[in-house]
Amino acid sequence: MRQKKLSWLIQAIFVMPAIGTNALAQQAAPAAPNNPSAPNAPKAELEAVVVTGIRASVRSALSTKEMSNSMVEVIASEDIGKLPDTTIAESLARLPGLSAGIDRGNASQIVARGLGPRFVGATLNGREFASSEPDRAVRFEMFPSESVSGATVYKTQSAELIEGGIATTIDLQTVQPLAYKERQLALKADALFYQMGSKIDGAKTTAPRLGGIYVDQFANRTVGVAVAFSYYDQPSLEDRVESWSFNEDHSADITGDGKVDKTRWGFQTGMKKGSNKRSSATGKLEYKPNANLAITGDVYMARSNIEEPALTHVQDGIGNWDGWQSGNFSNVKTDGGYVTAATVKDVTLQTLNSLWKQDMKNFATGLNGKFKTDGWQLDADIAHSTASRDTLWSAVELKNLKSGATTFDFGKDQWMSYSSSQDTGNPANYSNQVSETWGPTKGGRLDDKLDSQQLSASRLVSWGDVNKIKFGARATQREKSYEAISWNLGSTATIPTSGFQRVTVDGRPDFVELVGGFADAVGKYFGPAALSSEGRSSTDANLVQDNWRAKESNSAVYAQADLAGQTFGGMSYRGNAGLRAIHSSQTGYGYEQRNGGKPSAVSDGTSYTKFLPSMNLILNLDEEEVNQVRFGLARAMSRAPLDVMNNAHTVTIDPKGIDPTIVSGGNPRLKPMMADQIDLTFMRFFGKGSLVSAGLFYKEISDYIGIASVKGSFEGKPAYFTQQVNRDGGHVQGFELVYQQAFTTLPAPFNGLGLLSNYTYSDSNIKENGDRSGQSFSPIATNGLMKHNGGLTLWYEHDGFEARLAANYHSAFNRAPTWDSTAFQLNGAETWVSLNLSKQITQQMQVRFGVENLTNQKVIYTDPMNAYHQTNFQFGRRFNVGLSFKL
């Protein structure tokens, strides 16, 4: 009885954070006596302990990490179809040294050891795959937990590993049906509640999430089949405030202190109430008639449909040019010479109605064969993948006829607030003349296609300390392109007052929106084809500024030796050493425009050969291999982003021949970024599921790719080129600390407790915007450099009850959250907290409850060049209640 009370107490500790956010987790009935998570009864001759759930996943991940010859982090599924998070991105962001940028409230692109997404390689079942981002980065939220059985994060390089990840290479794995002893079926259904939806008039607050996986074996276990699916209808909700830049040169003294008070030109604030429907399907077929032959075919498909109508307040006209508005300012606050808060009278607050649509599709398939003969194992693999992304953007302005006072408080590093004396939600206060604004409507399509072929061979040998040799060859062909089309909706439309309606948002002035939704209203008032790109062609501006295409062909060969032996003092060691050689040819396409003339198609490119040596050694400090020293030494590379390898550019030539020619655009001659890197780590595996480690890493990066304005020549004449270039790099260095323990030696029920914790410090002297001319750009910290990054997960498992409370922190870091890789924002420090609870009701059924973003973490972007120029986001908390069923 005492143990049961203690167990309830520990469970309550995990439940309390949910209660604190007005979320109640229903207490499920006790597990049945034959629950696999309960202690097994002793048998006649021996006692068998079946480890399941969180504890099993921790042990499995740690065992894989311990046995690997490289330095890796591992995510292992607790059970079939049961990764702990909604997507693999959330799980990856909790690993030591890793974090994630947030998109629409979801973990998305990975940052690793102080380096951004362009340094992170990704593979699926060991194969590189196409992506729907313009560069090479992968949106990991496209991989739901039902489709992925685990992941391995390689922090050190080896010759057999596909090149491309200086920071890390992340391999996602799908289920292997023949690894299971019998048929498996797992289904789950969740109801999700989005707290922010209740604060936005007309927004969705609830959404379904469905998923499942089926695994079976046939023909005397020589054929295995696995099929998985998922569907997720996620409301896309956002509350946003964005301040604009400042009137730096033509402002005036408003406060009367004799100093010029710099005023911002304006600000915009808005909300989204859209949807993000994501679905995926995975299939795998294995054929293994004997120990000498295994053939596997697999396919992965994913789709994301985003439709985001948005309402935006636009406040301009407060820049106080040459002091003409000084008398309209009151309640002024300044900081560092900048006006951060004020009330400004006699201004109007316009309303913008807009629509963003995005349709992403991902497809990957491959065929792999493993053959053993005469002591050799041959591995042949072919793969094909595609990705596409169709987008549409359009907006119209509703002009407010009334003037009033606007009040804002936009202090540095704080949540920004504003208000208006006008009734901004009254349709009668707006003109019935509605016009397109903020540029023309634009549609675009991204396409990526990647094919690969690989052949490798390995053999066990007894050549001294060499116990295995491996060598192989790989070839890939890739082409990526983007085509944009922009057009005008037409003349100004006349809309009656009845065509508008009020929208309320908690904490914000009311909005006005078009009745019936943006798309239907625009079709009604601007014509049924107003938002269709059919029959339209790219403008000259599209051709030069937006449209691009890049192709590359890569080939690689490698040789590697696996090592094991004795060293000084009789201590054993193991590891590998090898060399990978790669050759790449690339061509960039685009349009050249000279002095505003008609664009003409052009292309250019380059080729290169690189050699990538690597070595990994593990020194065992005792016979039991409890204490290990791991050492990694390698040269690594990350190829240039595909979107900046294009040849689209403008040329401005001085007709008098006096000033240098100015060339601005893509750079198809970019070479890959290179890194010489070293890793040294001590690890102590002091129990099942328990580890303490401390490690150092250092990367010397050369040929770093960044924006610059550099001197050169164009057609034999002096010129300045403003483009992405290979330039001087620098170093990235830091250390990682990891402590995890399953407290199995504690008395029950405390023996169900466990802890996962990590901390990474990173530093670098690499700068973005490194301008050799020293005139046009101001250097900032490199993309992805978060000096402090860490996480703490407390878990508990007992008698069918499981709980996780996880918190992950990162300090501020620069990132490029838009398609413009030069548009950096300083992403402020964040702590993301989640709580997950589950209770096994029977052997087949489990009830679950969870809260994501438990503390309602807000996101703050700051202009790296001006700390007072900020953008705030909030996405709110997400609750889920679900059932899992397993046969």
MOBELGI-V624509 format. One record per pair of residues at least 24 apart in sequence whose C-alpha atoms are under 8 Angstrom apart, sorted by the first residue. I is the first residue (numbers start at 1). GAP is how many residues later the second one is. Records with the same first field share a line. If there is no record, write none. Layout:
I->GAP  GAP
This chain:
3->745  746
4->745
6->743  744
7->742  743  791
11->785  790  792
14->789  790  791  821  823
15->822
17->818  837
18->817  833  836
21->833
23->856
25->812  824
27->812
28->811  812  813  819
29->810  812
30->769  770  810  811
31->768  769  808  809  810  811
32->809  810  811
34->809
35->764  765  805  807  808
36->764  807
37->761  762  763
38->760  761  762
39->760
52->26  27
53->25  26  744  749
54->24  741  742  743  748
55->634  687  742
58->631
59->629  630
62->627  628
63->626
66->619
69->505  506  507  547  548  549
70->84  85  86  87  88  505  546  547  562
71->83  84  85  559  561
72->80  81  82  83  84
73->79  80  81  82
74->76  77  78  79
75->75  76  77
76->73  74  75
77->72  73
80->69  104  106  133
81->64  65  66  67  68  105  131  132
82->63  64  67
83->62  63  65  66  67
84->61
85->60
86->58  59
87->53  54  55  56  57  58
88->52  53  55  56  57  60
89->51  52  54
90->51
94->697  714
95->663  696
96->640  641  642  662  663  664  694  695
97->639  662  663  692  693
98->691
99->690  711
104->132  133  134  771
105->769  770
106->35
107->33  34
108->31  32  33
109->28  29  30  31
110->30
111->673
112->55  56  672
113->54  621  647  648  649  672
114->618  648  649  650  669  670  671  672  673
115->52  667  668  669  670
116->667  668  669  699
117->667
118->520  523
119->45  46  47  48  49  519
120->44  45  46  47  48  49  50
121->42  43  44  45  46  47  48  49  517
122->43  47  48  49  50
123->46  47  48  49
124->47  48  49  50
125->46  47  48  49
126->45  46  47
127->256  325
128->34  324
129->235  255  256  257  321
130->232  234  255  256  257  318  319  320
131->231  255  256  257  317
132->228  229  230  255  256  257  314  315  316
134->312  348  507  508  509  685
135->506  507  508  509
136->505  506
142->136  160  161  162
143->137  159
144->86  136
146->65  66  67  82  83  84
147->27  28  66  81  82  83  133  134  135
148->24  25  26  27
149->24  25  26
150->24
156->460  476  477  478  523
157->457  458  475  476  477  478  479
158->418  419  420  455  456  457  458  476
159->399  400  401  418  419  420  421  453  454  455
160->310  311  312  398  399  400  420
163->473  474  475
164->472  473  474  475
165->471  472  473
166->470  471  472  508  509
175->51  109
176->48  50  108  110
177->38  39  40  47  48  49  107  108  109
178->38  39  43  44  45  46  47  108
182->34  35
183->31  32  33  34  704
184->29  30  31  32  702  703
185->27  28  29  30  701  702
186->26  27  28  698  699  700  701
187->24  25  26  697  698  699
188->24  694  695  696  697
189->693  694  695
190->690  691  692  693
191->689  690  691
192->686  687  688  689
193->685  686  687
194->41  682  683  684  685
195->681  682  683  684
196->41  42  679  680  681
197->38  40  76
199->306  307
200->73  303  304  305  306
201->302  303  304
202->71  301
203->32  34  70  71
204->31  69  70
205->30
206->29
207->25  26  27  28
208->24  25  26
209->24
222->64  65  66  67  68
223->62  63  64  65  66
224->60  61  62  63
225->58  59  60  61
226->56  57  58  59
227->54  55  56  57
228->53  54  55
229->50  51  52  53
230->48  49  50  51
231->46  47  48  49
232->44  45  46  47
233->42  43  44  45
234->41  42  43  44
235->38  39  40  41
236->36  37  38  39  40  70  72
237->34  35  36  37  38  638
238->33  34  35  635  636  637
239->30  31  32  33  634  635  636
240->29  30  31  631  632  633  634
241->26  27  28  29  175  176  630  631  632
242->25  26  27  628  629  630
243->24  25  167  626  627  628
244->24  625  626
245->624
246->73
247->72  73  74
250->70  71  72  73
251->68  69  70  71  72
252->68  69  70  71  74
253->70  73
254->69  72  73  75
255->77
259->78
260->77
261->73  76  77  78
262->75  76  77
263->55  56  57  75  76
264->54  55  75
265->51  52  53  54
266->48  49  50  51  52  53
267->47  48  49
268->44  45  46  47
269->43  44  45
270->40  41  42  43
271->39  40  41
272->36  37  38  39
273->35  36  37
274->32  33  34  35  36
275->30  31  32  33
276->28  29  30  31
277->27  28  29
278->24  25  26  27
279->24  25
291->81
292->78  79  80  81
293->76  77  78  79
294->75  76  77
295->72  73  74  75
296->71  72  73
297->68  69  70  71
298->67  68  69
299->64  65  66  67
300->62  63  64  65
301->60  61  62  63
302->59  60  61
303->56  57  58  59
304->54  55  56  57
305->52  53  54  55
306->50  51  52  53
307->48  49  50  51
308->47  48  49
309->44  45  46  47  208  209
310->43  44  45  46
311->40  41  42  43  200  201  202
312->39  40  41  199
313->36  37  38  39  198
314->35  36  37  38
315->33  34  35
316->32  33
317->30
318->26  29
338->530
340->68  69  70  71  72  528
341->66  67  68  69  70
342->65  66  67
343->62  63  64  65
344->61  62  63
345->58  59  60  61
346->57  58  59
347->56  57  58  59
348->52  53  54  55  56  57
349->51  54  57  71  75
350->47  48  49  50
351->46  47  48  49  160  161
352->43  44  45  46
353->42  43  44  45  160  161  165
354->39  40  41  42  164
355->37  38  39  40  163  164
356->35  36  37  38
357->33  34  35  36
358->31  32  33  34
359->29  30  31  32
360->27  28  29  30
361->26  27  28
362->24  25  26
363->24
375->84  85
376->81  82  83  84
377->80  81  82
378->77  78  79  80
379->75  76  77  78
380->73  74  75  76
381->72  73  74
382->69  70  71  72
383->68  69  70
384->65  66  67  68
385->64  65  66
386->61  62  63  64
387->59  60  61  62
388->57  58  59  60
389->55  56  57  58
390->53  54  55  56
391->52  53  54
392->49  50  51  52
393->48  49  50
394->46  47  48  137
395->41  42  43  46
396->38  39  40  41
397->37  38  39  40
398->32  33  34  35  36  37
399->31  32  34  35
400->24  29  30  31
401->28  29  30
402->27  28
410->458
411->457
412->455  456  458
413->447  454
414->446
415->445  457
416->456
418->90
419->89  90
420->89
423->86  87
424->85  86  87  88
425->76  77  78  79  84  85  86  87
426->75  76  86
427->70  71  73  74  75  85
428->69
432->61  62  63  64  65
433->59  60  61  62
434->58  59  60  61
435->56  57  58
436->52  53  54  56
440->46  47  48  49
441->45  46  47  48  90
442->42  43  44  45
443->41  42  43  90
444->38  39  40  41
445->37  38  39
446->34  35  36  37
447->33  34  35
448->30  31  32  33
449->29  30  31
450->26  27  28  29
451->25  26  27
452->24  25
464->101
465->98  99  100
466->95  96  97  98
467->94  95  96  97
468->93  94  95
469->90  91  92  93
470->89  90  91
471->86  87  88  89
472->85  86  87
473->82  83  84  85
474->81  82  83
475->78  79  80  81
476->77  78  79
477->74  75  76  77
478->73  74  75
479->70  71  72  73
480->69  70  71  162  163
481->66  67  68  69  162
482->64  65  66  67
483->55  59  63  64  65
484->54  58  59  62  63
485->48  51  52  53  54  57
486->52  53  56
487->49
489->37  41  42
490->36  40
491->35
493->32  33
494->31
495->30
540->58  59
543->47  48  56  105
544->46  47  48  49  55  104  105  106
545->103  104  120
547->43  101
548->40  41  42  95  98  99  100
549->39  40  41  94  97
550->36  37  38  39  92  93  95  96
551->35  36  37
552->32  33  34  35
553->31  32  33
554->28  29  30  31
555->27  28  29
556->24  25  26  27
557->24  25
571->48  49  50  51  52
572->47  48  49  51
573->44  45  46  47
574->43  44  45
575->40  41  42  43
576->39  40  41
577->36  37  38  39
578->35  36  37
579->32  33  34  35
580->31  32  33
581->28  29  30  31
582->27  28  29
583->24  25  26  27
584->24  25
586->82
587->58  59  81
588->57  58  59  79  80
589->57  58  59  79
590->56  57  58  59
591->56  57  58
592->55  56  57  58  59
593->56  57  58
594->56  57  58  59
595->55  56  57  58
602->45  46
603->44
604->43  64  65
605->63  64
606->62  63  64
608->63
611->24
612->24
626->57  58  59  60
627->55  56  57  58
628->54  55  56
629->51  52  53  54
630->49  50  51  52  53
631->47  48  49  50
632->45  46  47  48
633->43  44  45  46
634->42  43  44
635->39  40  41  42
636->38  39  40  41
637->35  36  37  38
638->34  35  36
639->32  33  34
640->30  31  32  33  65
644->24  80
645->24  25
660->57  58  59  60
661->53  56  57  58  59
662->57  58  59  60
663->56  57  58  59
664->57  58  59
665->57  58
666->57  58
667->56  57  58
670->35  54  55  56
671->32  55
672->31
673->28  29  30  31  32  53
674->27  28  29  30
675->24  25  26  27
676->24  25
687->54  55
688->54
689->51  52  53
690->49  50  51  52
691->47  48  49  50
692->45  46  47  48
693->43  44  45  46
694->41  42  43  44
695->40  41  42
696->37  38  39  40
697->36  37  38
698->33  34  35  36
699->32  33  34
700->29  30  31  32
701->28  29  30  31
702->25  26  27  28
703->24  25  26
704->24  25
706->62  63  64  116
707->61  62  63  64  115
708->61  62  63  64  65  69
709->62  63  64  67
710->61  62  63
711->62
729->37  38
730->34  35  36
731->33  34  35
732->30  31  32  33  34
733->29  30  31
734->26  27  28  29
735->25  26  27
736->24  25
749->49
752->44  45  46
753->41  42  43  44
754->40  41  42
755->37  38  39  40
756->35  36  37  38
757->33  34  35  36
758->32  33  34
759->29  30  31  32
760->27  28  29  30
761->25  26  27  28
762->24  25  26
763->24
769->53
778->87
780->84
781->32  33
782->32
783->30  31  32  33  41
784->29  30  31
785->28  29
786->24  25  26  27  28
787->24  25  26
800->39  40  41
801->36  37  38  39
802->35  36  37
803->32  33  34  35
804->30  31  32  33
805->28  29  30  31
806->27  28  29
807->24  25  26  27
808->24  25
814->50
824->39  40
825->36  37  38  39
826->35  36  37  38
827->32  33  34  35
828->31  32  33  34
830->27  28  29
831->26
832->25
843->43
844->40  41  42  43
845->38  39  40  41
846->37  38  39
847->34  35  36  37
848->32  33  34  35  36
849->30  31  32  33
850->29  30  31
851->26  27  28  29
852->25  26  27
853->24  25
854->24
